[in-house]
Amino acid sequence: MLPLTALRAFDLVARHGSFAQAARELNVTRPAVSKQIRQLETLLDCQLVIRGRPNVTLTEIGGQLASGLSQGFDLIGASLQRAQAVHEGANSLRLLVDRDFASSWLAEHIGGFLVENPGVAIEVVAERNGHLRRGENFSFRIFYGPTGFFESEDLTEEILCDWIDIPLCTPEYAMEHLSDGLLHKTARFLVDRNYDPRKDWFAHSGVIDPGPEVQVSKFNDSSMCLSSALSGSGITIGDSFMALDALRTGRLVAPFKLGLRSIEHYSICHAARYAPSRVETRFHKWLLREINRYQASVESILLKQGVTVVSPRQNC
């Protein structure tokens, strides 16, 4: 039989690097935790931790065991949350969503799903891109990345949509800092440090890349770049999903009439080990339908504004 008590004690010691903190979480004494670890070391006939203060260090074998246990206990925790959610009611959804997508698209459209599905409760958790929080139970996770980036034994990934990268600024900024299809040296780029497609866009557009001659301000998400562009602070290469309303109303313009279809995609992921509930199936169908409608409106508005959309060439 597996020594589950000792394994859980070791898992917490490895996570926290502390016998005392593991003891507090287990609501036992520090010597009790230490005894469990020693029993586990005796059973395995090897040393797992190097005891010292203030922190505990794992041996090489201890580190390997800790990695496997961490995944195992996270899966157990998520399974328990899933079982509890099913027991408490099938009319609930819990979504983990990239914060830019959550604020720029989902928050504006989720009301439509709730109107169509009265009585459904939804919790939306906005998170930095790619932070999957595998130890928690979510109906769906929506993030962006290359195809297959989030696929695993635990998660099934499906491409939700791509987007179009396009330089954007206010009409006033374009008049002041661009002429004859070129950027002035006074121009400023507003860049998301996590996603910066400038090199690819210039390579495909034929516009001369000003390189280091223009100033650059960096932010930690795309929504901040877009907000700064709307304030007239510079030019950003915007995500067409996020920028659609500003383009439609004329608050932002595309001074260069070329958009580059993204190499990466927004993907929707769900737990591979569980069949979706009825409400999850309804949400999935609704989301695909609304995303397809929205993408069609993006293409239509860019076409009306004379923007040509191209797909990236490999090794450009």
C-alpha positions in Angstrom: 0.0 0.0 0.0 1.1 3.5 -0.8 2.2 5.5 2.3 -0.1 8.4 1.4 0.3 10.3 4.6 4.1 10.4 4.2 3.9 11.2 0.5 1.5 14.1 1.2 3.9 15.4 3.9 6.9 15.2 1.6 4.9 16.9 -1.2 4.2 19.9 1.1 7.7 20.1 2.4 9.0 20.1 -1.2 6.4 22.8 -2.3 7.1 25.1 0.7 10.8 24.2 1.4 9.8 24.1 5.1 8.9 21.5 7.6 7.2 24.1 9.7 4.9 25.4 6.9 4.1 21.8 5.9 3.1 21.0 9.5 0.8 24.1 9.7 -0.9 23.1 6.5 -1.4 19.5 7.7 -2.4 20.8 11.2 0.2 18.6 12.9 3.5 19.2 14.7 6.8 19.8 12.9 8.4 16.6 14.4 5.4 14.6 13.1 6.2 15.8 9.6 9.9 15.0 10.0 9.0 11.5 11.2 6.8 10.9 8.1 9.7 12.0 5.8 12.2 9.7 7.6 9.8 6.8 7.3 9.5 7.5 3.6 13.3 7.6 3.3 13.6 4.3 5.1 10.9 2.7 2.8 12.7 4.0 -0.3 16.2 3.4 1.2 17.5 6.8 0.0 17.8 10.3 1.3 15.1 12.7 0.0 15.8 16.0 1.8 18.9 17.8 3.1 17.8 19.2 6.4 18.9 22.7 7.2 17.7 26.1 8.3 15.9 28.1 7.2 14.9 26.1 4.1 14.9 22.5 3.2 16.8 21.4 0.1 15.8 18.3 -1.9 18.3 15.7 -3.1 18.3 14.8 -6.8 16.1 11.8 -6.1 13.9 13.9 -3.9 13.5 16.4 -6.6 12.4 13.7 -9.1 9.9 12.3 -6.6 8.6 15.8 -5.8 7.9 16.6 -9.4 5.8 13.5 -9.9 3.9 13.9 -6.6 3.1 17.5 -7.4 1.4 16.6 -10.6 -0.4 13.7 -9.0 -1.8 15.7 -6.0 -2.8 18.5 -8.3 -4.7 16.0 -10.5 -6.4 14.6 -7.3 -7.3 18.1 -6.2 -8.8 19.0 -9.6 -10.7 15.7 -9.7 -12.3 16.4 -6.3 -13.2 19.9 -7.4 -14.8 18.5 -10.5 -16.8 16.0 -8.6 -18.0 18.6 -6.1 -19.0 20.9 -9.0 -21.0 18.1 -10.6 -22.7 17.4 -7.2 -23.5 21.0 -6.5 -25.1 21.7 -9.8 -24.7 21.1 -13.5 -25.6 24.7 -14.4 -22.3 26.3 -13.6 -19.2 27.2 -15.6 -15.7 28.2 -14.4 -13.5 29.8 -17.1 -9.8 30.6 -17.0 -9.1 33.2 -19.7 -6.2 35.3 -21.0 -6.7 38.7 -19.4 -6.6 40.6 -22.7 -9.2 38.3 -24.3 -11.3 38.5 -21.2 -11.4 42.3 -21.0 -11.5 43.0 -24.8 -14.0 40.4 -26.0 -15.5 38.0 -23.5 -16.7 40.5 -21.0 -18.6 42.3 -23.7 -20.2 39.2 -25.2 -20.8 36.8 -22.2 -24.1 38.5 -21.5 -25.5 37.0 -24.7 -24.8 33.5 -23.4 -26.5 34.2 -20.1 -29.6 35.6 -21.8 -29.8 32.5 -23.9 -29.2 30.2 -20.9 -31.1 31.6 -17.8 -30.1 30.1 -14.5 -26.5 29.3 -15.5 -23.8 30.7 -13.2 -20.4 31.7 -14.7 -17.2 32.5 -12.9 -14.5 34.1 -15.2 -10.9 34.2 -13.9 -8.6 36.5 -15.9 -5.0 35.3 -15.9 -1.7 36.2 -17.6 -1.4 34.2 -20.8 -0.3 30.6 -20.5 -0.7 30.4 -16.7 -2.9 27.3 -16.8 -3.3 26.7 -13.0 -3.4 22.9 -13.6 -4.2 22.2 -9.9 -7.6 23.9 -10.2 -10.8 22.8 -11.9 -12.0 24.9 -14.8 -14.6 24.1 -17.4 -12.5 25.7 -20.1 -9.2 27.6 -20.4 -8.7 30.2 -23.2 -5.2 31.3 -24.0 -3.1 32.1 -27.1 0.0 30.4 -28.5 1.3 28.3 -31.4 -0.8 25.3 -32.5 -0.7 22.5 -30.0 1.1 24.5 -27.4 -1.4 23.6 -24.6 -2.2 20.0 -25.7 -1.2 17.5 -23.0 -2.4 14.3 -21.3 -4.6 16.5 -19.1 -5.8 19.0 -21.6 -7.4 18.8 -25.1 -6.8 21.9 -27.2 -8.9 23.3 -30.0 -8.1 26.3 -32.1 -10.6 29.0 -31.4 -9.5 31.8 -33.7 -6.6 33.8 -34.9 -6.3 37.6 -35.2 -4.8 40.2 -37.5 -1.8 42.3 -36.4 -2.1 45.8 -37.7 -0.4 49.1 -36.8 -2.8 51.6 -35.2 -2.8 55.1 -33.9 -5.1 58.1 -33.6 -5.8 60.2 -36.7 -4.0 63.1 -35.1 -0.9 61.0 -34.3 -0.7 59.8 -37.9 -0.8 63.3 -39.3 2.0 64.5 -37.0 4.4 61.5 -37.1 3.9 59.8 -40.5 4.3 61.1 -44.1 4.7 59.5 -47.5 4.3 56.1 -45.9 7.2 56.5 -43.6 7.5 56.9 -39.8 9.2 60.1 -38.6 12.0 59.7 -36.1 9.7 61.4 -33.6 7.3 58.4 -33.7 6.9 56.1 -30.7 6.0 52.5 -30.7 3.9 51.0 -27.9 4.9 47.4 -27.4 3.6 44.5 -25.5 6.8 42.9 -24.1 5.1 39.4 -24.2 4.0 39.7 -27.9 5.8 42.0 -30.3 5.1 41.2 -34.0 6.9 44.3 -35.4 9.7 42.4 -37.1 7.3 40.1 -38.9 4.9 42.9 -39.9 7.7 45.1 -41.4 9.1 42.1 -43.2 5.8 41.4 -44.9 4.6 45.0 -45.5 7.4 46.4 -47.4 7.5 49.4 -45.1 11.0 50.4 -44.0 11.6 49.3 -40.5 13.0 52.3 -38.6 14.7 50.0 -36.2 16.2 51.8 -33.1 15.6 55.2 -34.6 12.1 55.4 -33.1 11.3 55.5 -29.4 9.7 52.4 -27.8 7.5 52.2 -24.7 6.9 48.7 -23.3 3.9 47.4 -21.4 3.1 44.0 -19.9 -0.1 43.4 -21.8 -1.7 44.4 -25.1 -4.7 46.2 -23.6 -2.3 48.8 -22.1 -0.7 49.3 -25.5 -4.1 49.9 -27.0 -5.2 52.3 -24.2 -2.0 54.3 -24.7 -2.5 54.5 -28.4 -6.1 55.7 -27.9 -4.7 58.5 -25.7 -2.5 59.6 -28.6 0.8 58.4 -27.1 2.1 56.5 -30.1 1.6 53.7 -32.6 0.9 50.1 -31.6 0.6 46.9 -33.6 -2.9 46.0 -32.4 -4.8 42.7 -32.1 -7.8 43.1 -34.5 -10.0 41.4 -31.9 -9.2 44.0 -29.3 -9.1 47.0 -31.6 -12.3 46.4 -33.6 -14.5 49.0 -31.9 -11.8 51.7 -32.0 -11.3 51.1 -35.7 -15.1 51.0 -36.4 -15.6 54.3 -34.6 -12.6 56.0 -36.1 -10.8 56.6 -32.8 -7.9 54.7 -34.2 -6.8 54.4 -37.9 -4.6 52.1 -39.8 -2.0 54.4 -41.4 -0.4 51.4 -43.3 -3.1 49.5 -45.2 -1.8 46.0 -44.4 -2.6 43.6 -41.7 -0.7 40.4 -41.0 -2.6 37.3 -39.9 -1.2 36.0 -36.7 0.9 32.8 -36.6 -0.4 32.1 -33.1 -4.0 31.4 -32.2 -6.5 31.7 -29.4 -7.2 28.2 -28.2 -9.9 26.7 -26.0 -8.8 23.8 -23.7 -10.8 21.4 -21.6 -10.0 18.5 -19.4 -9.1 15.5 -21.4 -10.4 13.0 -18.9 -13.9 14.2 -18.5 -16.9 14.4 -20.9 -18.3 17.9 -21.0 -21.5 18.6 -19.1 -24.6 19.8 -21.0 -24.0 23.4 -20.0 -20.4 23.2 -21.1 -21.4 21.8 -24.4 -23.9 24.7 -24.9 -21.2 27.2 -23.9 -18.7 25.7 -26.4 -21.2 25.9 -29.3 -22.2 29.4 -28.4 -18.6 30.6 -28.2 -17.6 29.1 -31.6 -20.7 30.7 -33.2 -20.0 34.1 -31.7 -16.3 34.1 -32.5 -17.0 33.2 -36.1 -19.5 36.1 -36.3 -17.0 38.5 -34.8 -14.2 37.4 -37.1 -16.4 38.0 -40.1 -17.1 41.6 -38.8 -13.4 42.1 -38.4 -12.7 41.1 -42.0 -15.6 43.3 -43.2 -14.4 46.4 -41.4 -10.8 46.1 -42.5 -12.0 45.6 -46.1 -14.1 48.8 -46.0 -11.0 50.6 -44.7 -8.9 49.4 -47.6 -6.7 47.1 -45.4 -5.2 44.1 -47.2 -4.8 41.1 -44.9 -1.9 38.7 -45.7 -0.8 35.5 -44.2 2.8 35.1 -42.9 5.5 33.5 -45.0 7.7 30.9 -43.3 11.3 31.9 -42.7 10.6 35.5 -43.7 
